[in-house]
């Protein structure tokens, strides 16, 4: 089991990363909440990982914090929740936000996640309630960090990357494009910041 990687961030194409560890490139997928806190390409990075072994592939998932990885593991234990849906849930909601939804049995945010209807959201909240009894929320546990403003010439590339990332989470191309287009004053924003703002707009509207 690969539990942690420490190396150099070689590539960042949301939601996929490649981390170079002593010359070996590990490809992994991360939730957007982890992506926001990653350093720039070429800098040192440490991620906590979870390996999913299938007949046709070995898939590696990365998380900025152990707490995120534990949430991911709790989610994929649930009936009908695979890694893709778990990442979609975690990309739209921070750990503490999801815990609060479970505690309040509030389906409003969950039903806006691709692949989650009202009945599925209700079932997930019921199943997670007992599992989350021991979880304590800590306000402002995470600080969202982006790479900062990009040159104006890179704006279109950042928007295309953001749309691609949203589609990979399960949103329809039209929904993803509309969400990015709805962001005000987006000139010069990084793809990570565009993703963060669009997800916030779709999940919390």
C-alpha positions in Angstrom: 0.0 0.0 0.0 1.3 3.4 -0.9 0.3 5.7 2.0 2.3 8.9 1.3 4.3 10.5 -1.5 6.9 13.2 -1.0 8.6 14.6 -4.1 8.4 17.3 -6.8 5.1 18.3 -8.4 5.9 17.5 -12.0 2.6 18.1 -13.7 -0.8 19.6 -12.6 -3.7 19.0 -14.9 -6.8 19.2 -12.7 -7.8 16.8 -11.3 -4.7 14.8 -12.3 -1.2 15.2 -10.9 2.2 13.6 -11.5 4.6 13.6 -8.6 8.2 12.9 -9.3 9.7 10.8 -6.4 13.4 10.1 -7.1 12.9 9.9 -10.8 9.7 7.9 -10.7 6.5 9.7 -11.8 3.4 8.8 -9.8 0.1 9.7 -11.5 -2.7 10.4 -9.1 -6.1 12.1 -8.9 -7.1 14.6 -6.2 -10.2 16.4 -5.0 -10.3 20.0 -5.9 -10.1 21.0 -2.2 -6.6 19.4 -2.2 -5.7 21.0 -5.6 -6.3 24.5 -4.2 -3.5 23.9 -1.6 -0.9 22.5 -3.9 2.3 24.4 -4.6 3.4 25.4 -8.1 4.8 22.9 -10.6 8.4 22.3 -9.9 8.1 22.7 -6.1 8.3 20.1 -3.3 5.0 18.5 -2.3 3.8 15.8 0.1 0.4 14.1 -0.3 -1.3 11.3 1.7 -2.5 8.6 -0.7 -5.0 5.8 -1.1 -4.5 3.0 -3.6 -7.5 1.4 -5.4 -6.7 -1.9 -7.0 -8.9 -3.0 -9.9 -8.6 -5.8 -12.4 -7.8 -3.4 -15.1 -5.9 -0.7 -13.2 -4.2 0.5 -10.1 -5.5 4.0 -9.2 -3.8 6.3 -6.8 -5.7 9.1 -5.1 -4.0 12.0 -3.2 -5.0 14.3 -0.4 -3.5 17.3 1.3 -4.4 16.1 4.8 -4.9 12.7 6.5 -8.4 13.9 7.5 -9.3 14.2 3.8 -8.1 10.7 3.1 -10.1 9.3 6.0 -13.2 11.0 4.7 -12.6 9.5 1.2 -12.2 6.1 2.8 -15.5 6.5 4.7 -17.3 7.6 1.5 -16.1 4.7 -0.7 -17.3 2.2 2.0 -20.8 3.4 1.4 -23.2 1.5 -1.0 -23.1 3.0 -4.5 -20.2 5.4 -3.8 -17.1 4.9 -5.9 -13.9 7.0 -6.0 -15.3 9.3 -8.7 -18.4 10.2 -6.7 -16.4 10.5 -3.5 -14.0 13.0 -5.2 -17.0 14.9 -6.6 -18.5 15.3 -3.1 -15.1 16.3 -1.6 -14.5 18.8 -4.5 -17.7 20.7 -3.8 -17.5 20.6 0.0 -14.7 21.0 2.5 -14.5 18.2 5.1 -16.1 20.4 7.8 -18.8 21.5 5.5 -19.7 17.9 4.6 -19.6 16.9 8.3 -22.0 19.8 9.1 -24.4 18.6 6.3 -24.4 15.1 7.9 -24.9 16.4 11.4 -27.9 18.6 10.2 -29.1 16.0 7.7 -29.1 18.7 5.1 -29.4 17.5 1.5 -29.4 20.9 -0.2 -25.7 21.0 -1.0 -25.4 17.3 -1.8 -28.1 17.2 -4.5 -26.1 19.8 -6.5 -23.2 17.3 -6.9 -23.3 15.4 -10.2 -24.7 11.9 -9.7 -26.5 12.7 -6.4 -30.3 12.9 -6.4 -32.5 13.6 -3.4 -33.0 10.0 -2.5 -29.2 9.2 -2.8 -28.4 12.3 -0.7 -30.8 11.3 2.0 -29.4 7.7 2.1 -25.8 9.0 2.2 -26.6 11.3 5.1 -28.3 8.6 7.1 -25.4 6.1 6.5 -22.8 8.7 7.3 -24.4 10.0 10.5 -23.2 7.2 12.8 -19.8 7.1 11.1 -19.3 10.9 11.7 -20.2 10.9 15.4 -16.6 10.9 16.4 -15.6 13.6 13.9 -15.1 17.1 15.3 -15.4 20.1 13.2 -12.8 22.8 13.3 -13.8 26.1 11.7 -11.4 27.4 9.1 -9.4 24.3 9.3 -8.2 24.8 5.8 -6.8 27.8 4.0 -7.5 27.9 0.3 -4.5 28.8 -1.7 -4.3 29.5 -5.4 -1.3 30.0 -7.7 -2.2 33.7 -7.9 -3.0 35.8 -11.0 -1.9 34.5 -14.4 -0.7 36.5 -17.3 -3.7 37.7 -19.4 -2.5 35.5 -22.3 -3.0 32.4 -20.1 -6.6 33.2 -19.2 -8.2 31.2 -22.0 -6.0 28.1 -21.1 -6.9 28.5 -17.4 -10.6 28.6 -18.3 -10.3 25.5 -20.6 -8.5 23.6 -17.8 -11.2 24.6 -15.3 -14.0 23.4 -17.6 -12.1 20.1 -18.2 -11.8 19.6 -14.5 -15.5 20.2 -13.9 -16.4 17.7 -16.6 -14.1 15.1 -15.1 -16.1 15.5 -11.8 -19.3 14.6 -13.7 -20.7 18.0 -14.7 -22.0 18.3 -18.2 -19.8 20.4 -20.6 -22.6 23.0 -20.9 -23.0 23.2 -17.1 -19.2 23.6 -16.6 -18.9 26.3 -19.3 -21.9 28.2 -17.9 -20.4 28.0 -14.4 -17.1 29.4 -15.5 -18.7 32.1 -17.6 -20.8 33.2 -14.6 -17.6 34.1 -12.6 -17.2 37.9 -12.5 -13.8 39.5 -12.9 -12.1 36.3 -13.9 -9.4 37.8 -16.1 -6.0 36.6 -14.8 -7.3 34.0 -12.4 -5.6 30.6 -12.2 -7.5 27.5 -13.2 -7.6 26.4 -9.5 -9.3 29.7 -8.5 -11.7 29.4 -11.4 -12.6 25.8 -10.3 -13.0 26.9 -6.7 -15.3 29.8 -7.5 -17.4 27.8 -10.0 -17.9 24.9 -7.6 -18.8 27.3 -4.8 -21.4 28.9 -7.0 -22.9 25.6 -8.1 -22.9 23.9 -4.7 -23.9 26.8 -2.4 -26.3 28.7 -4.7 
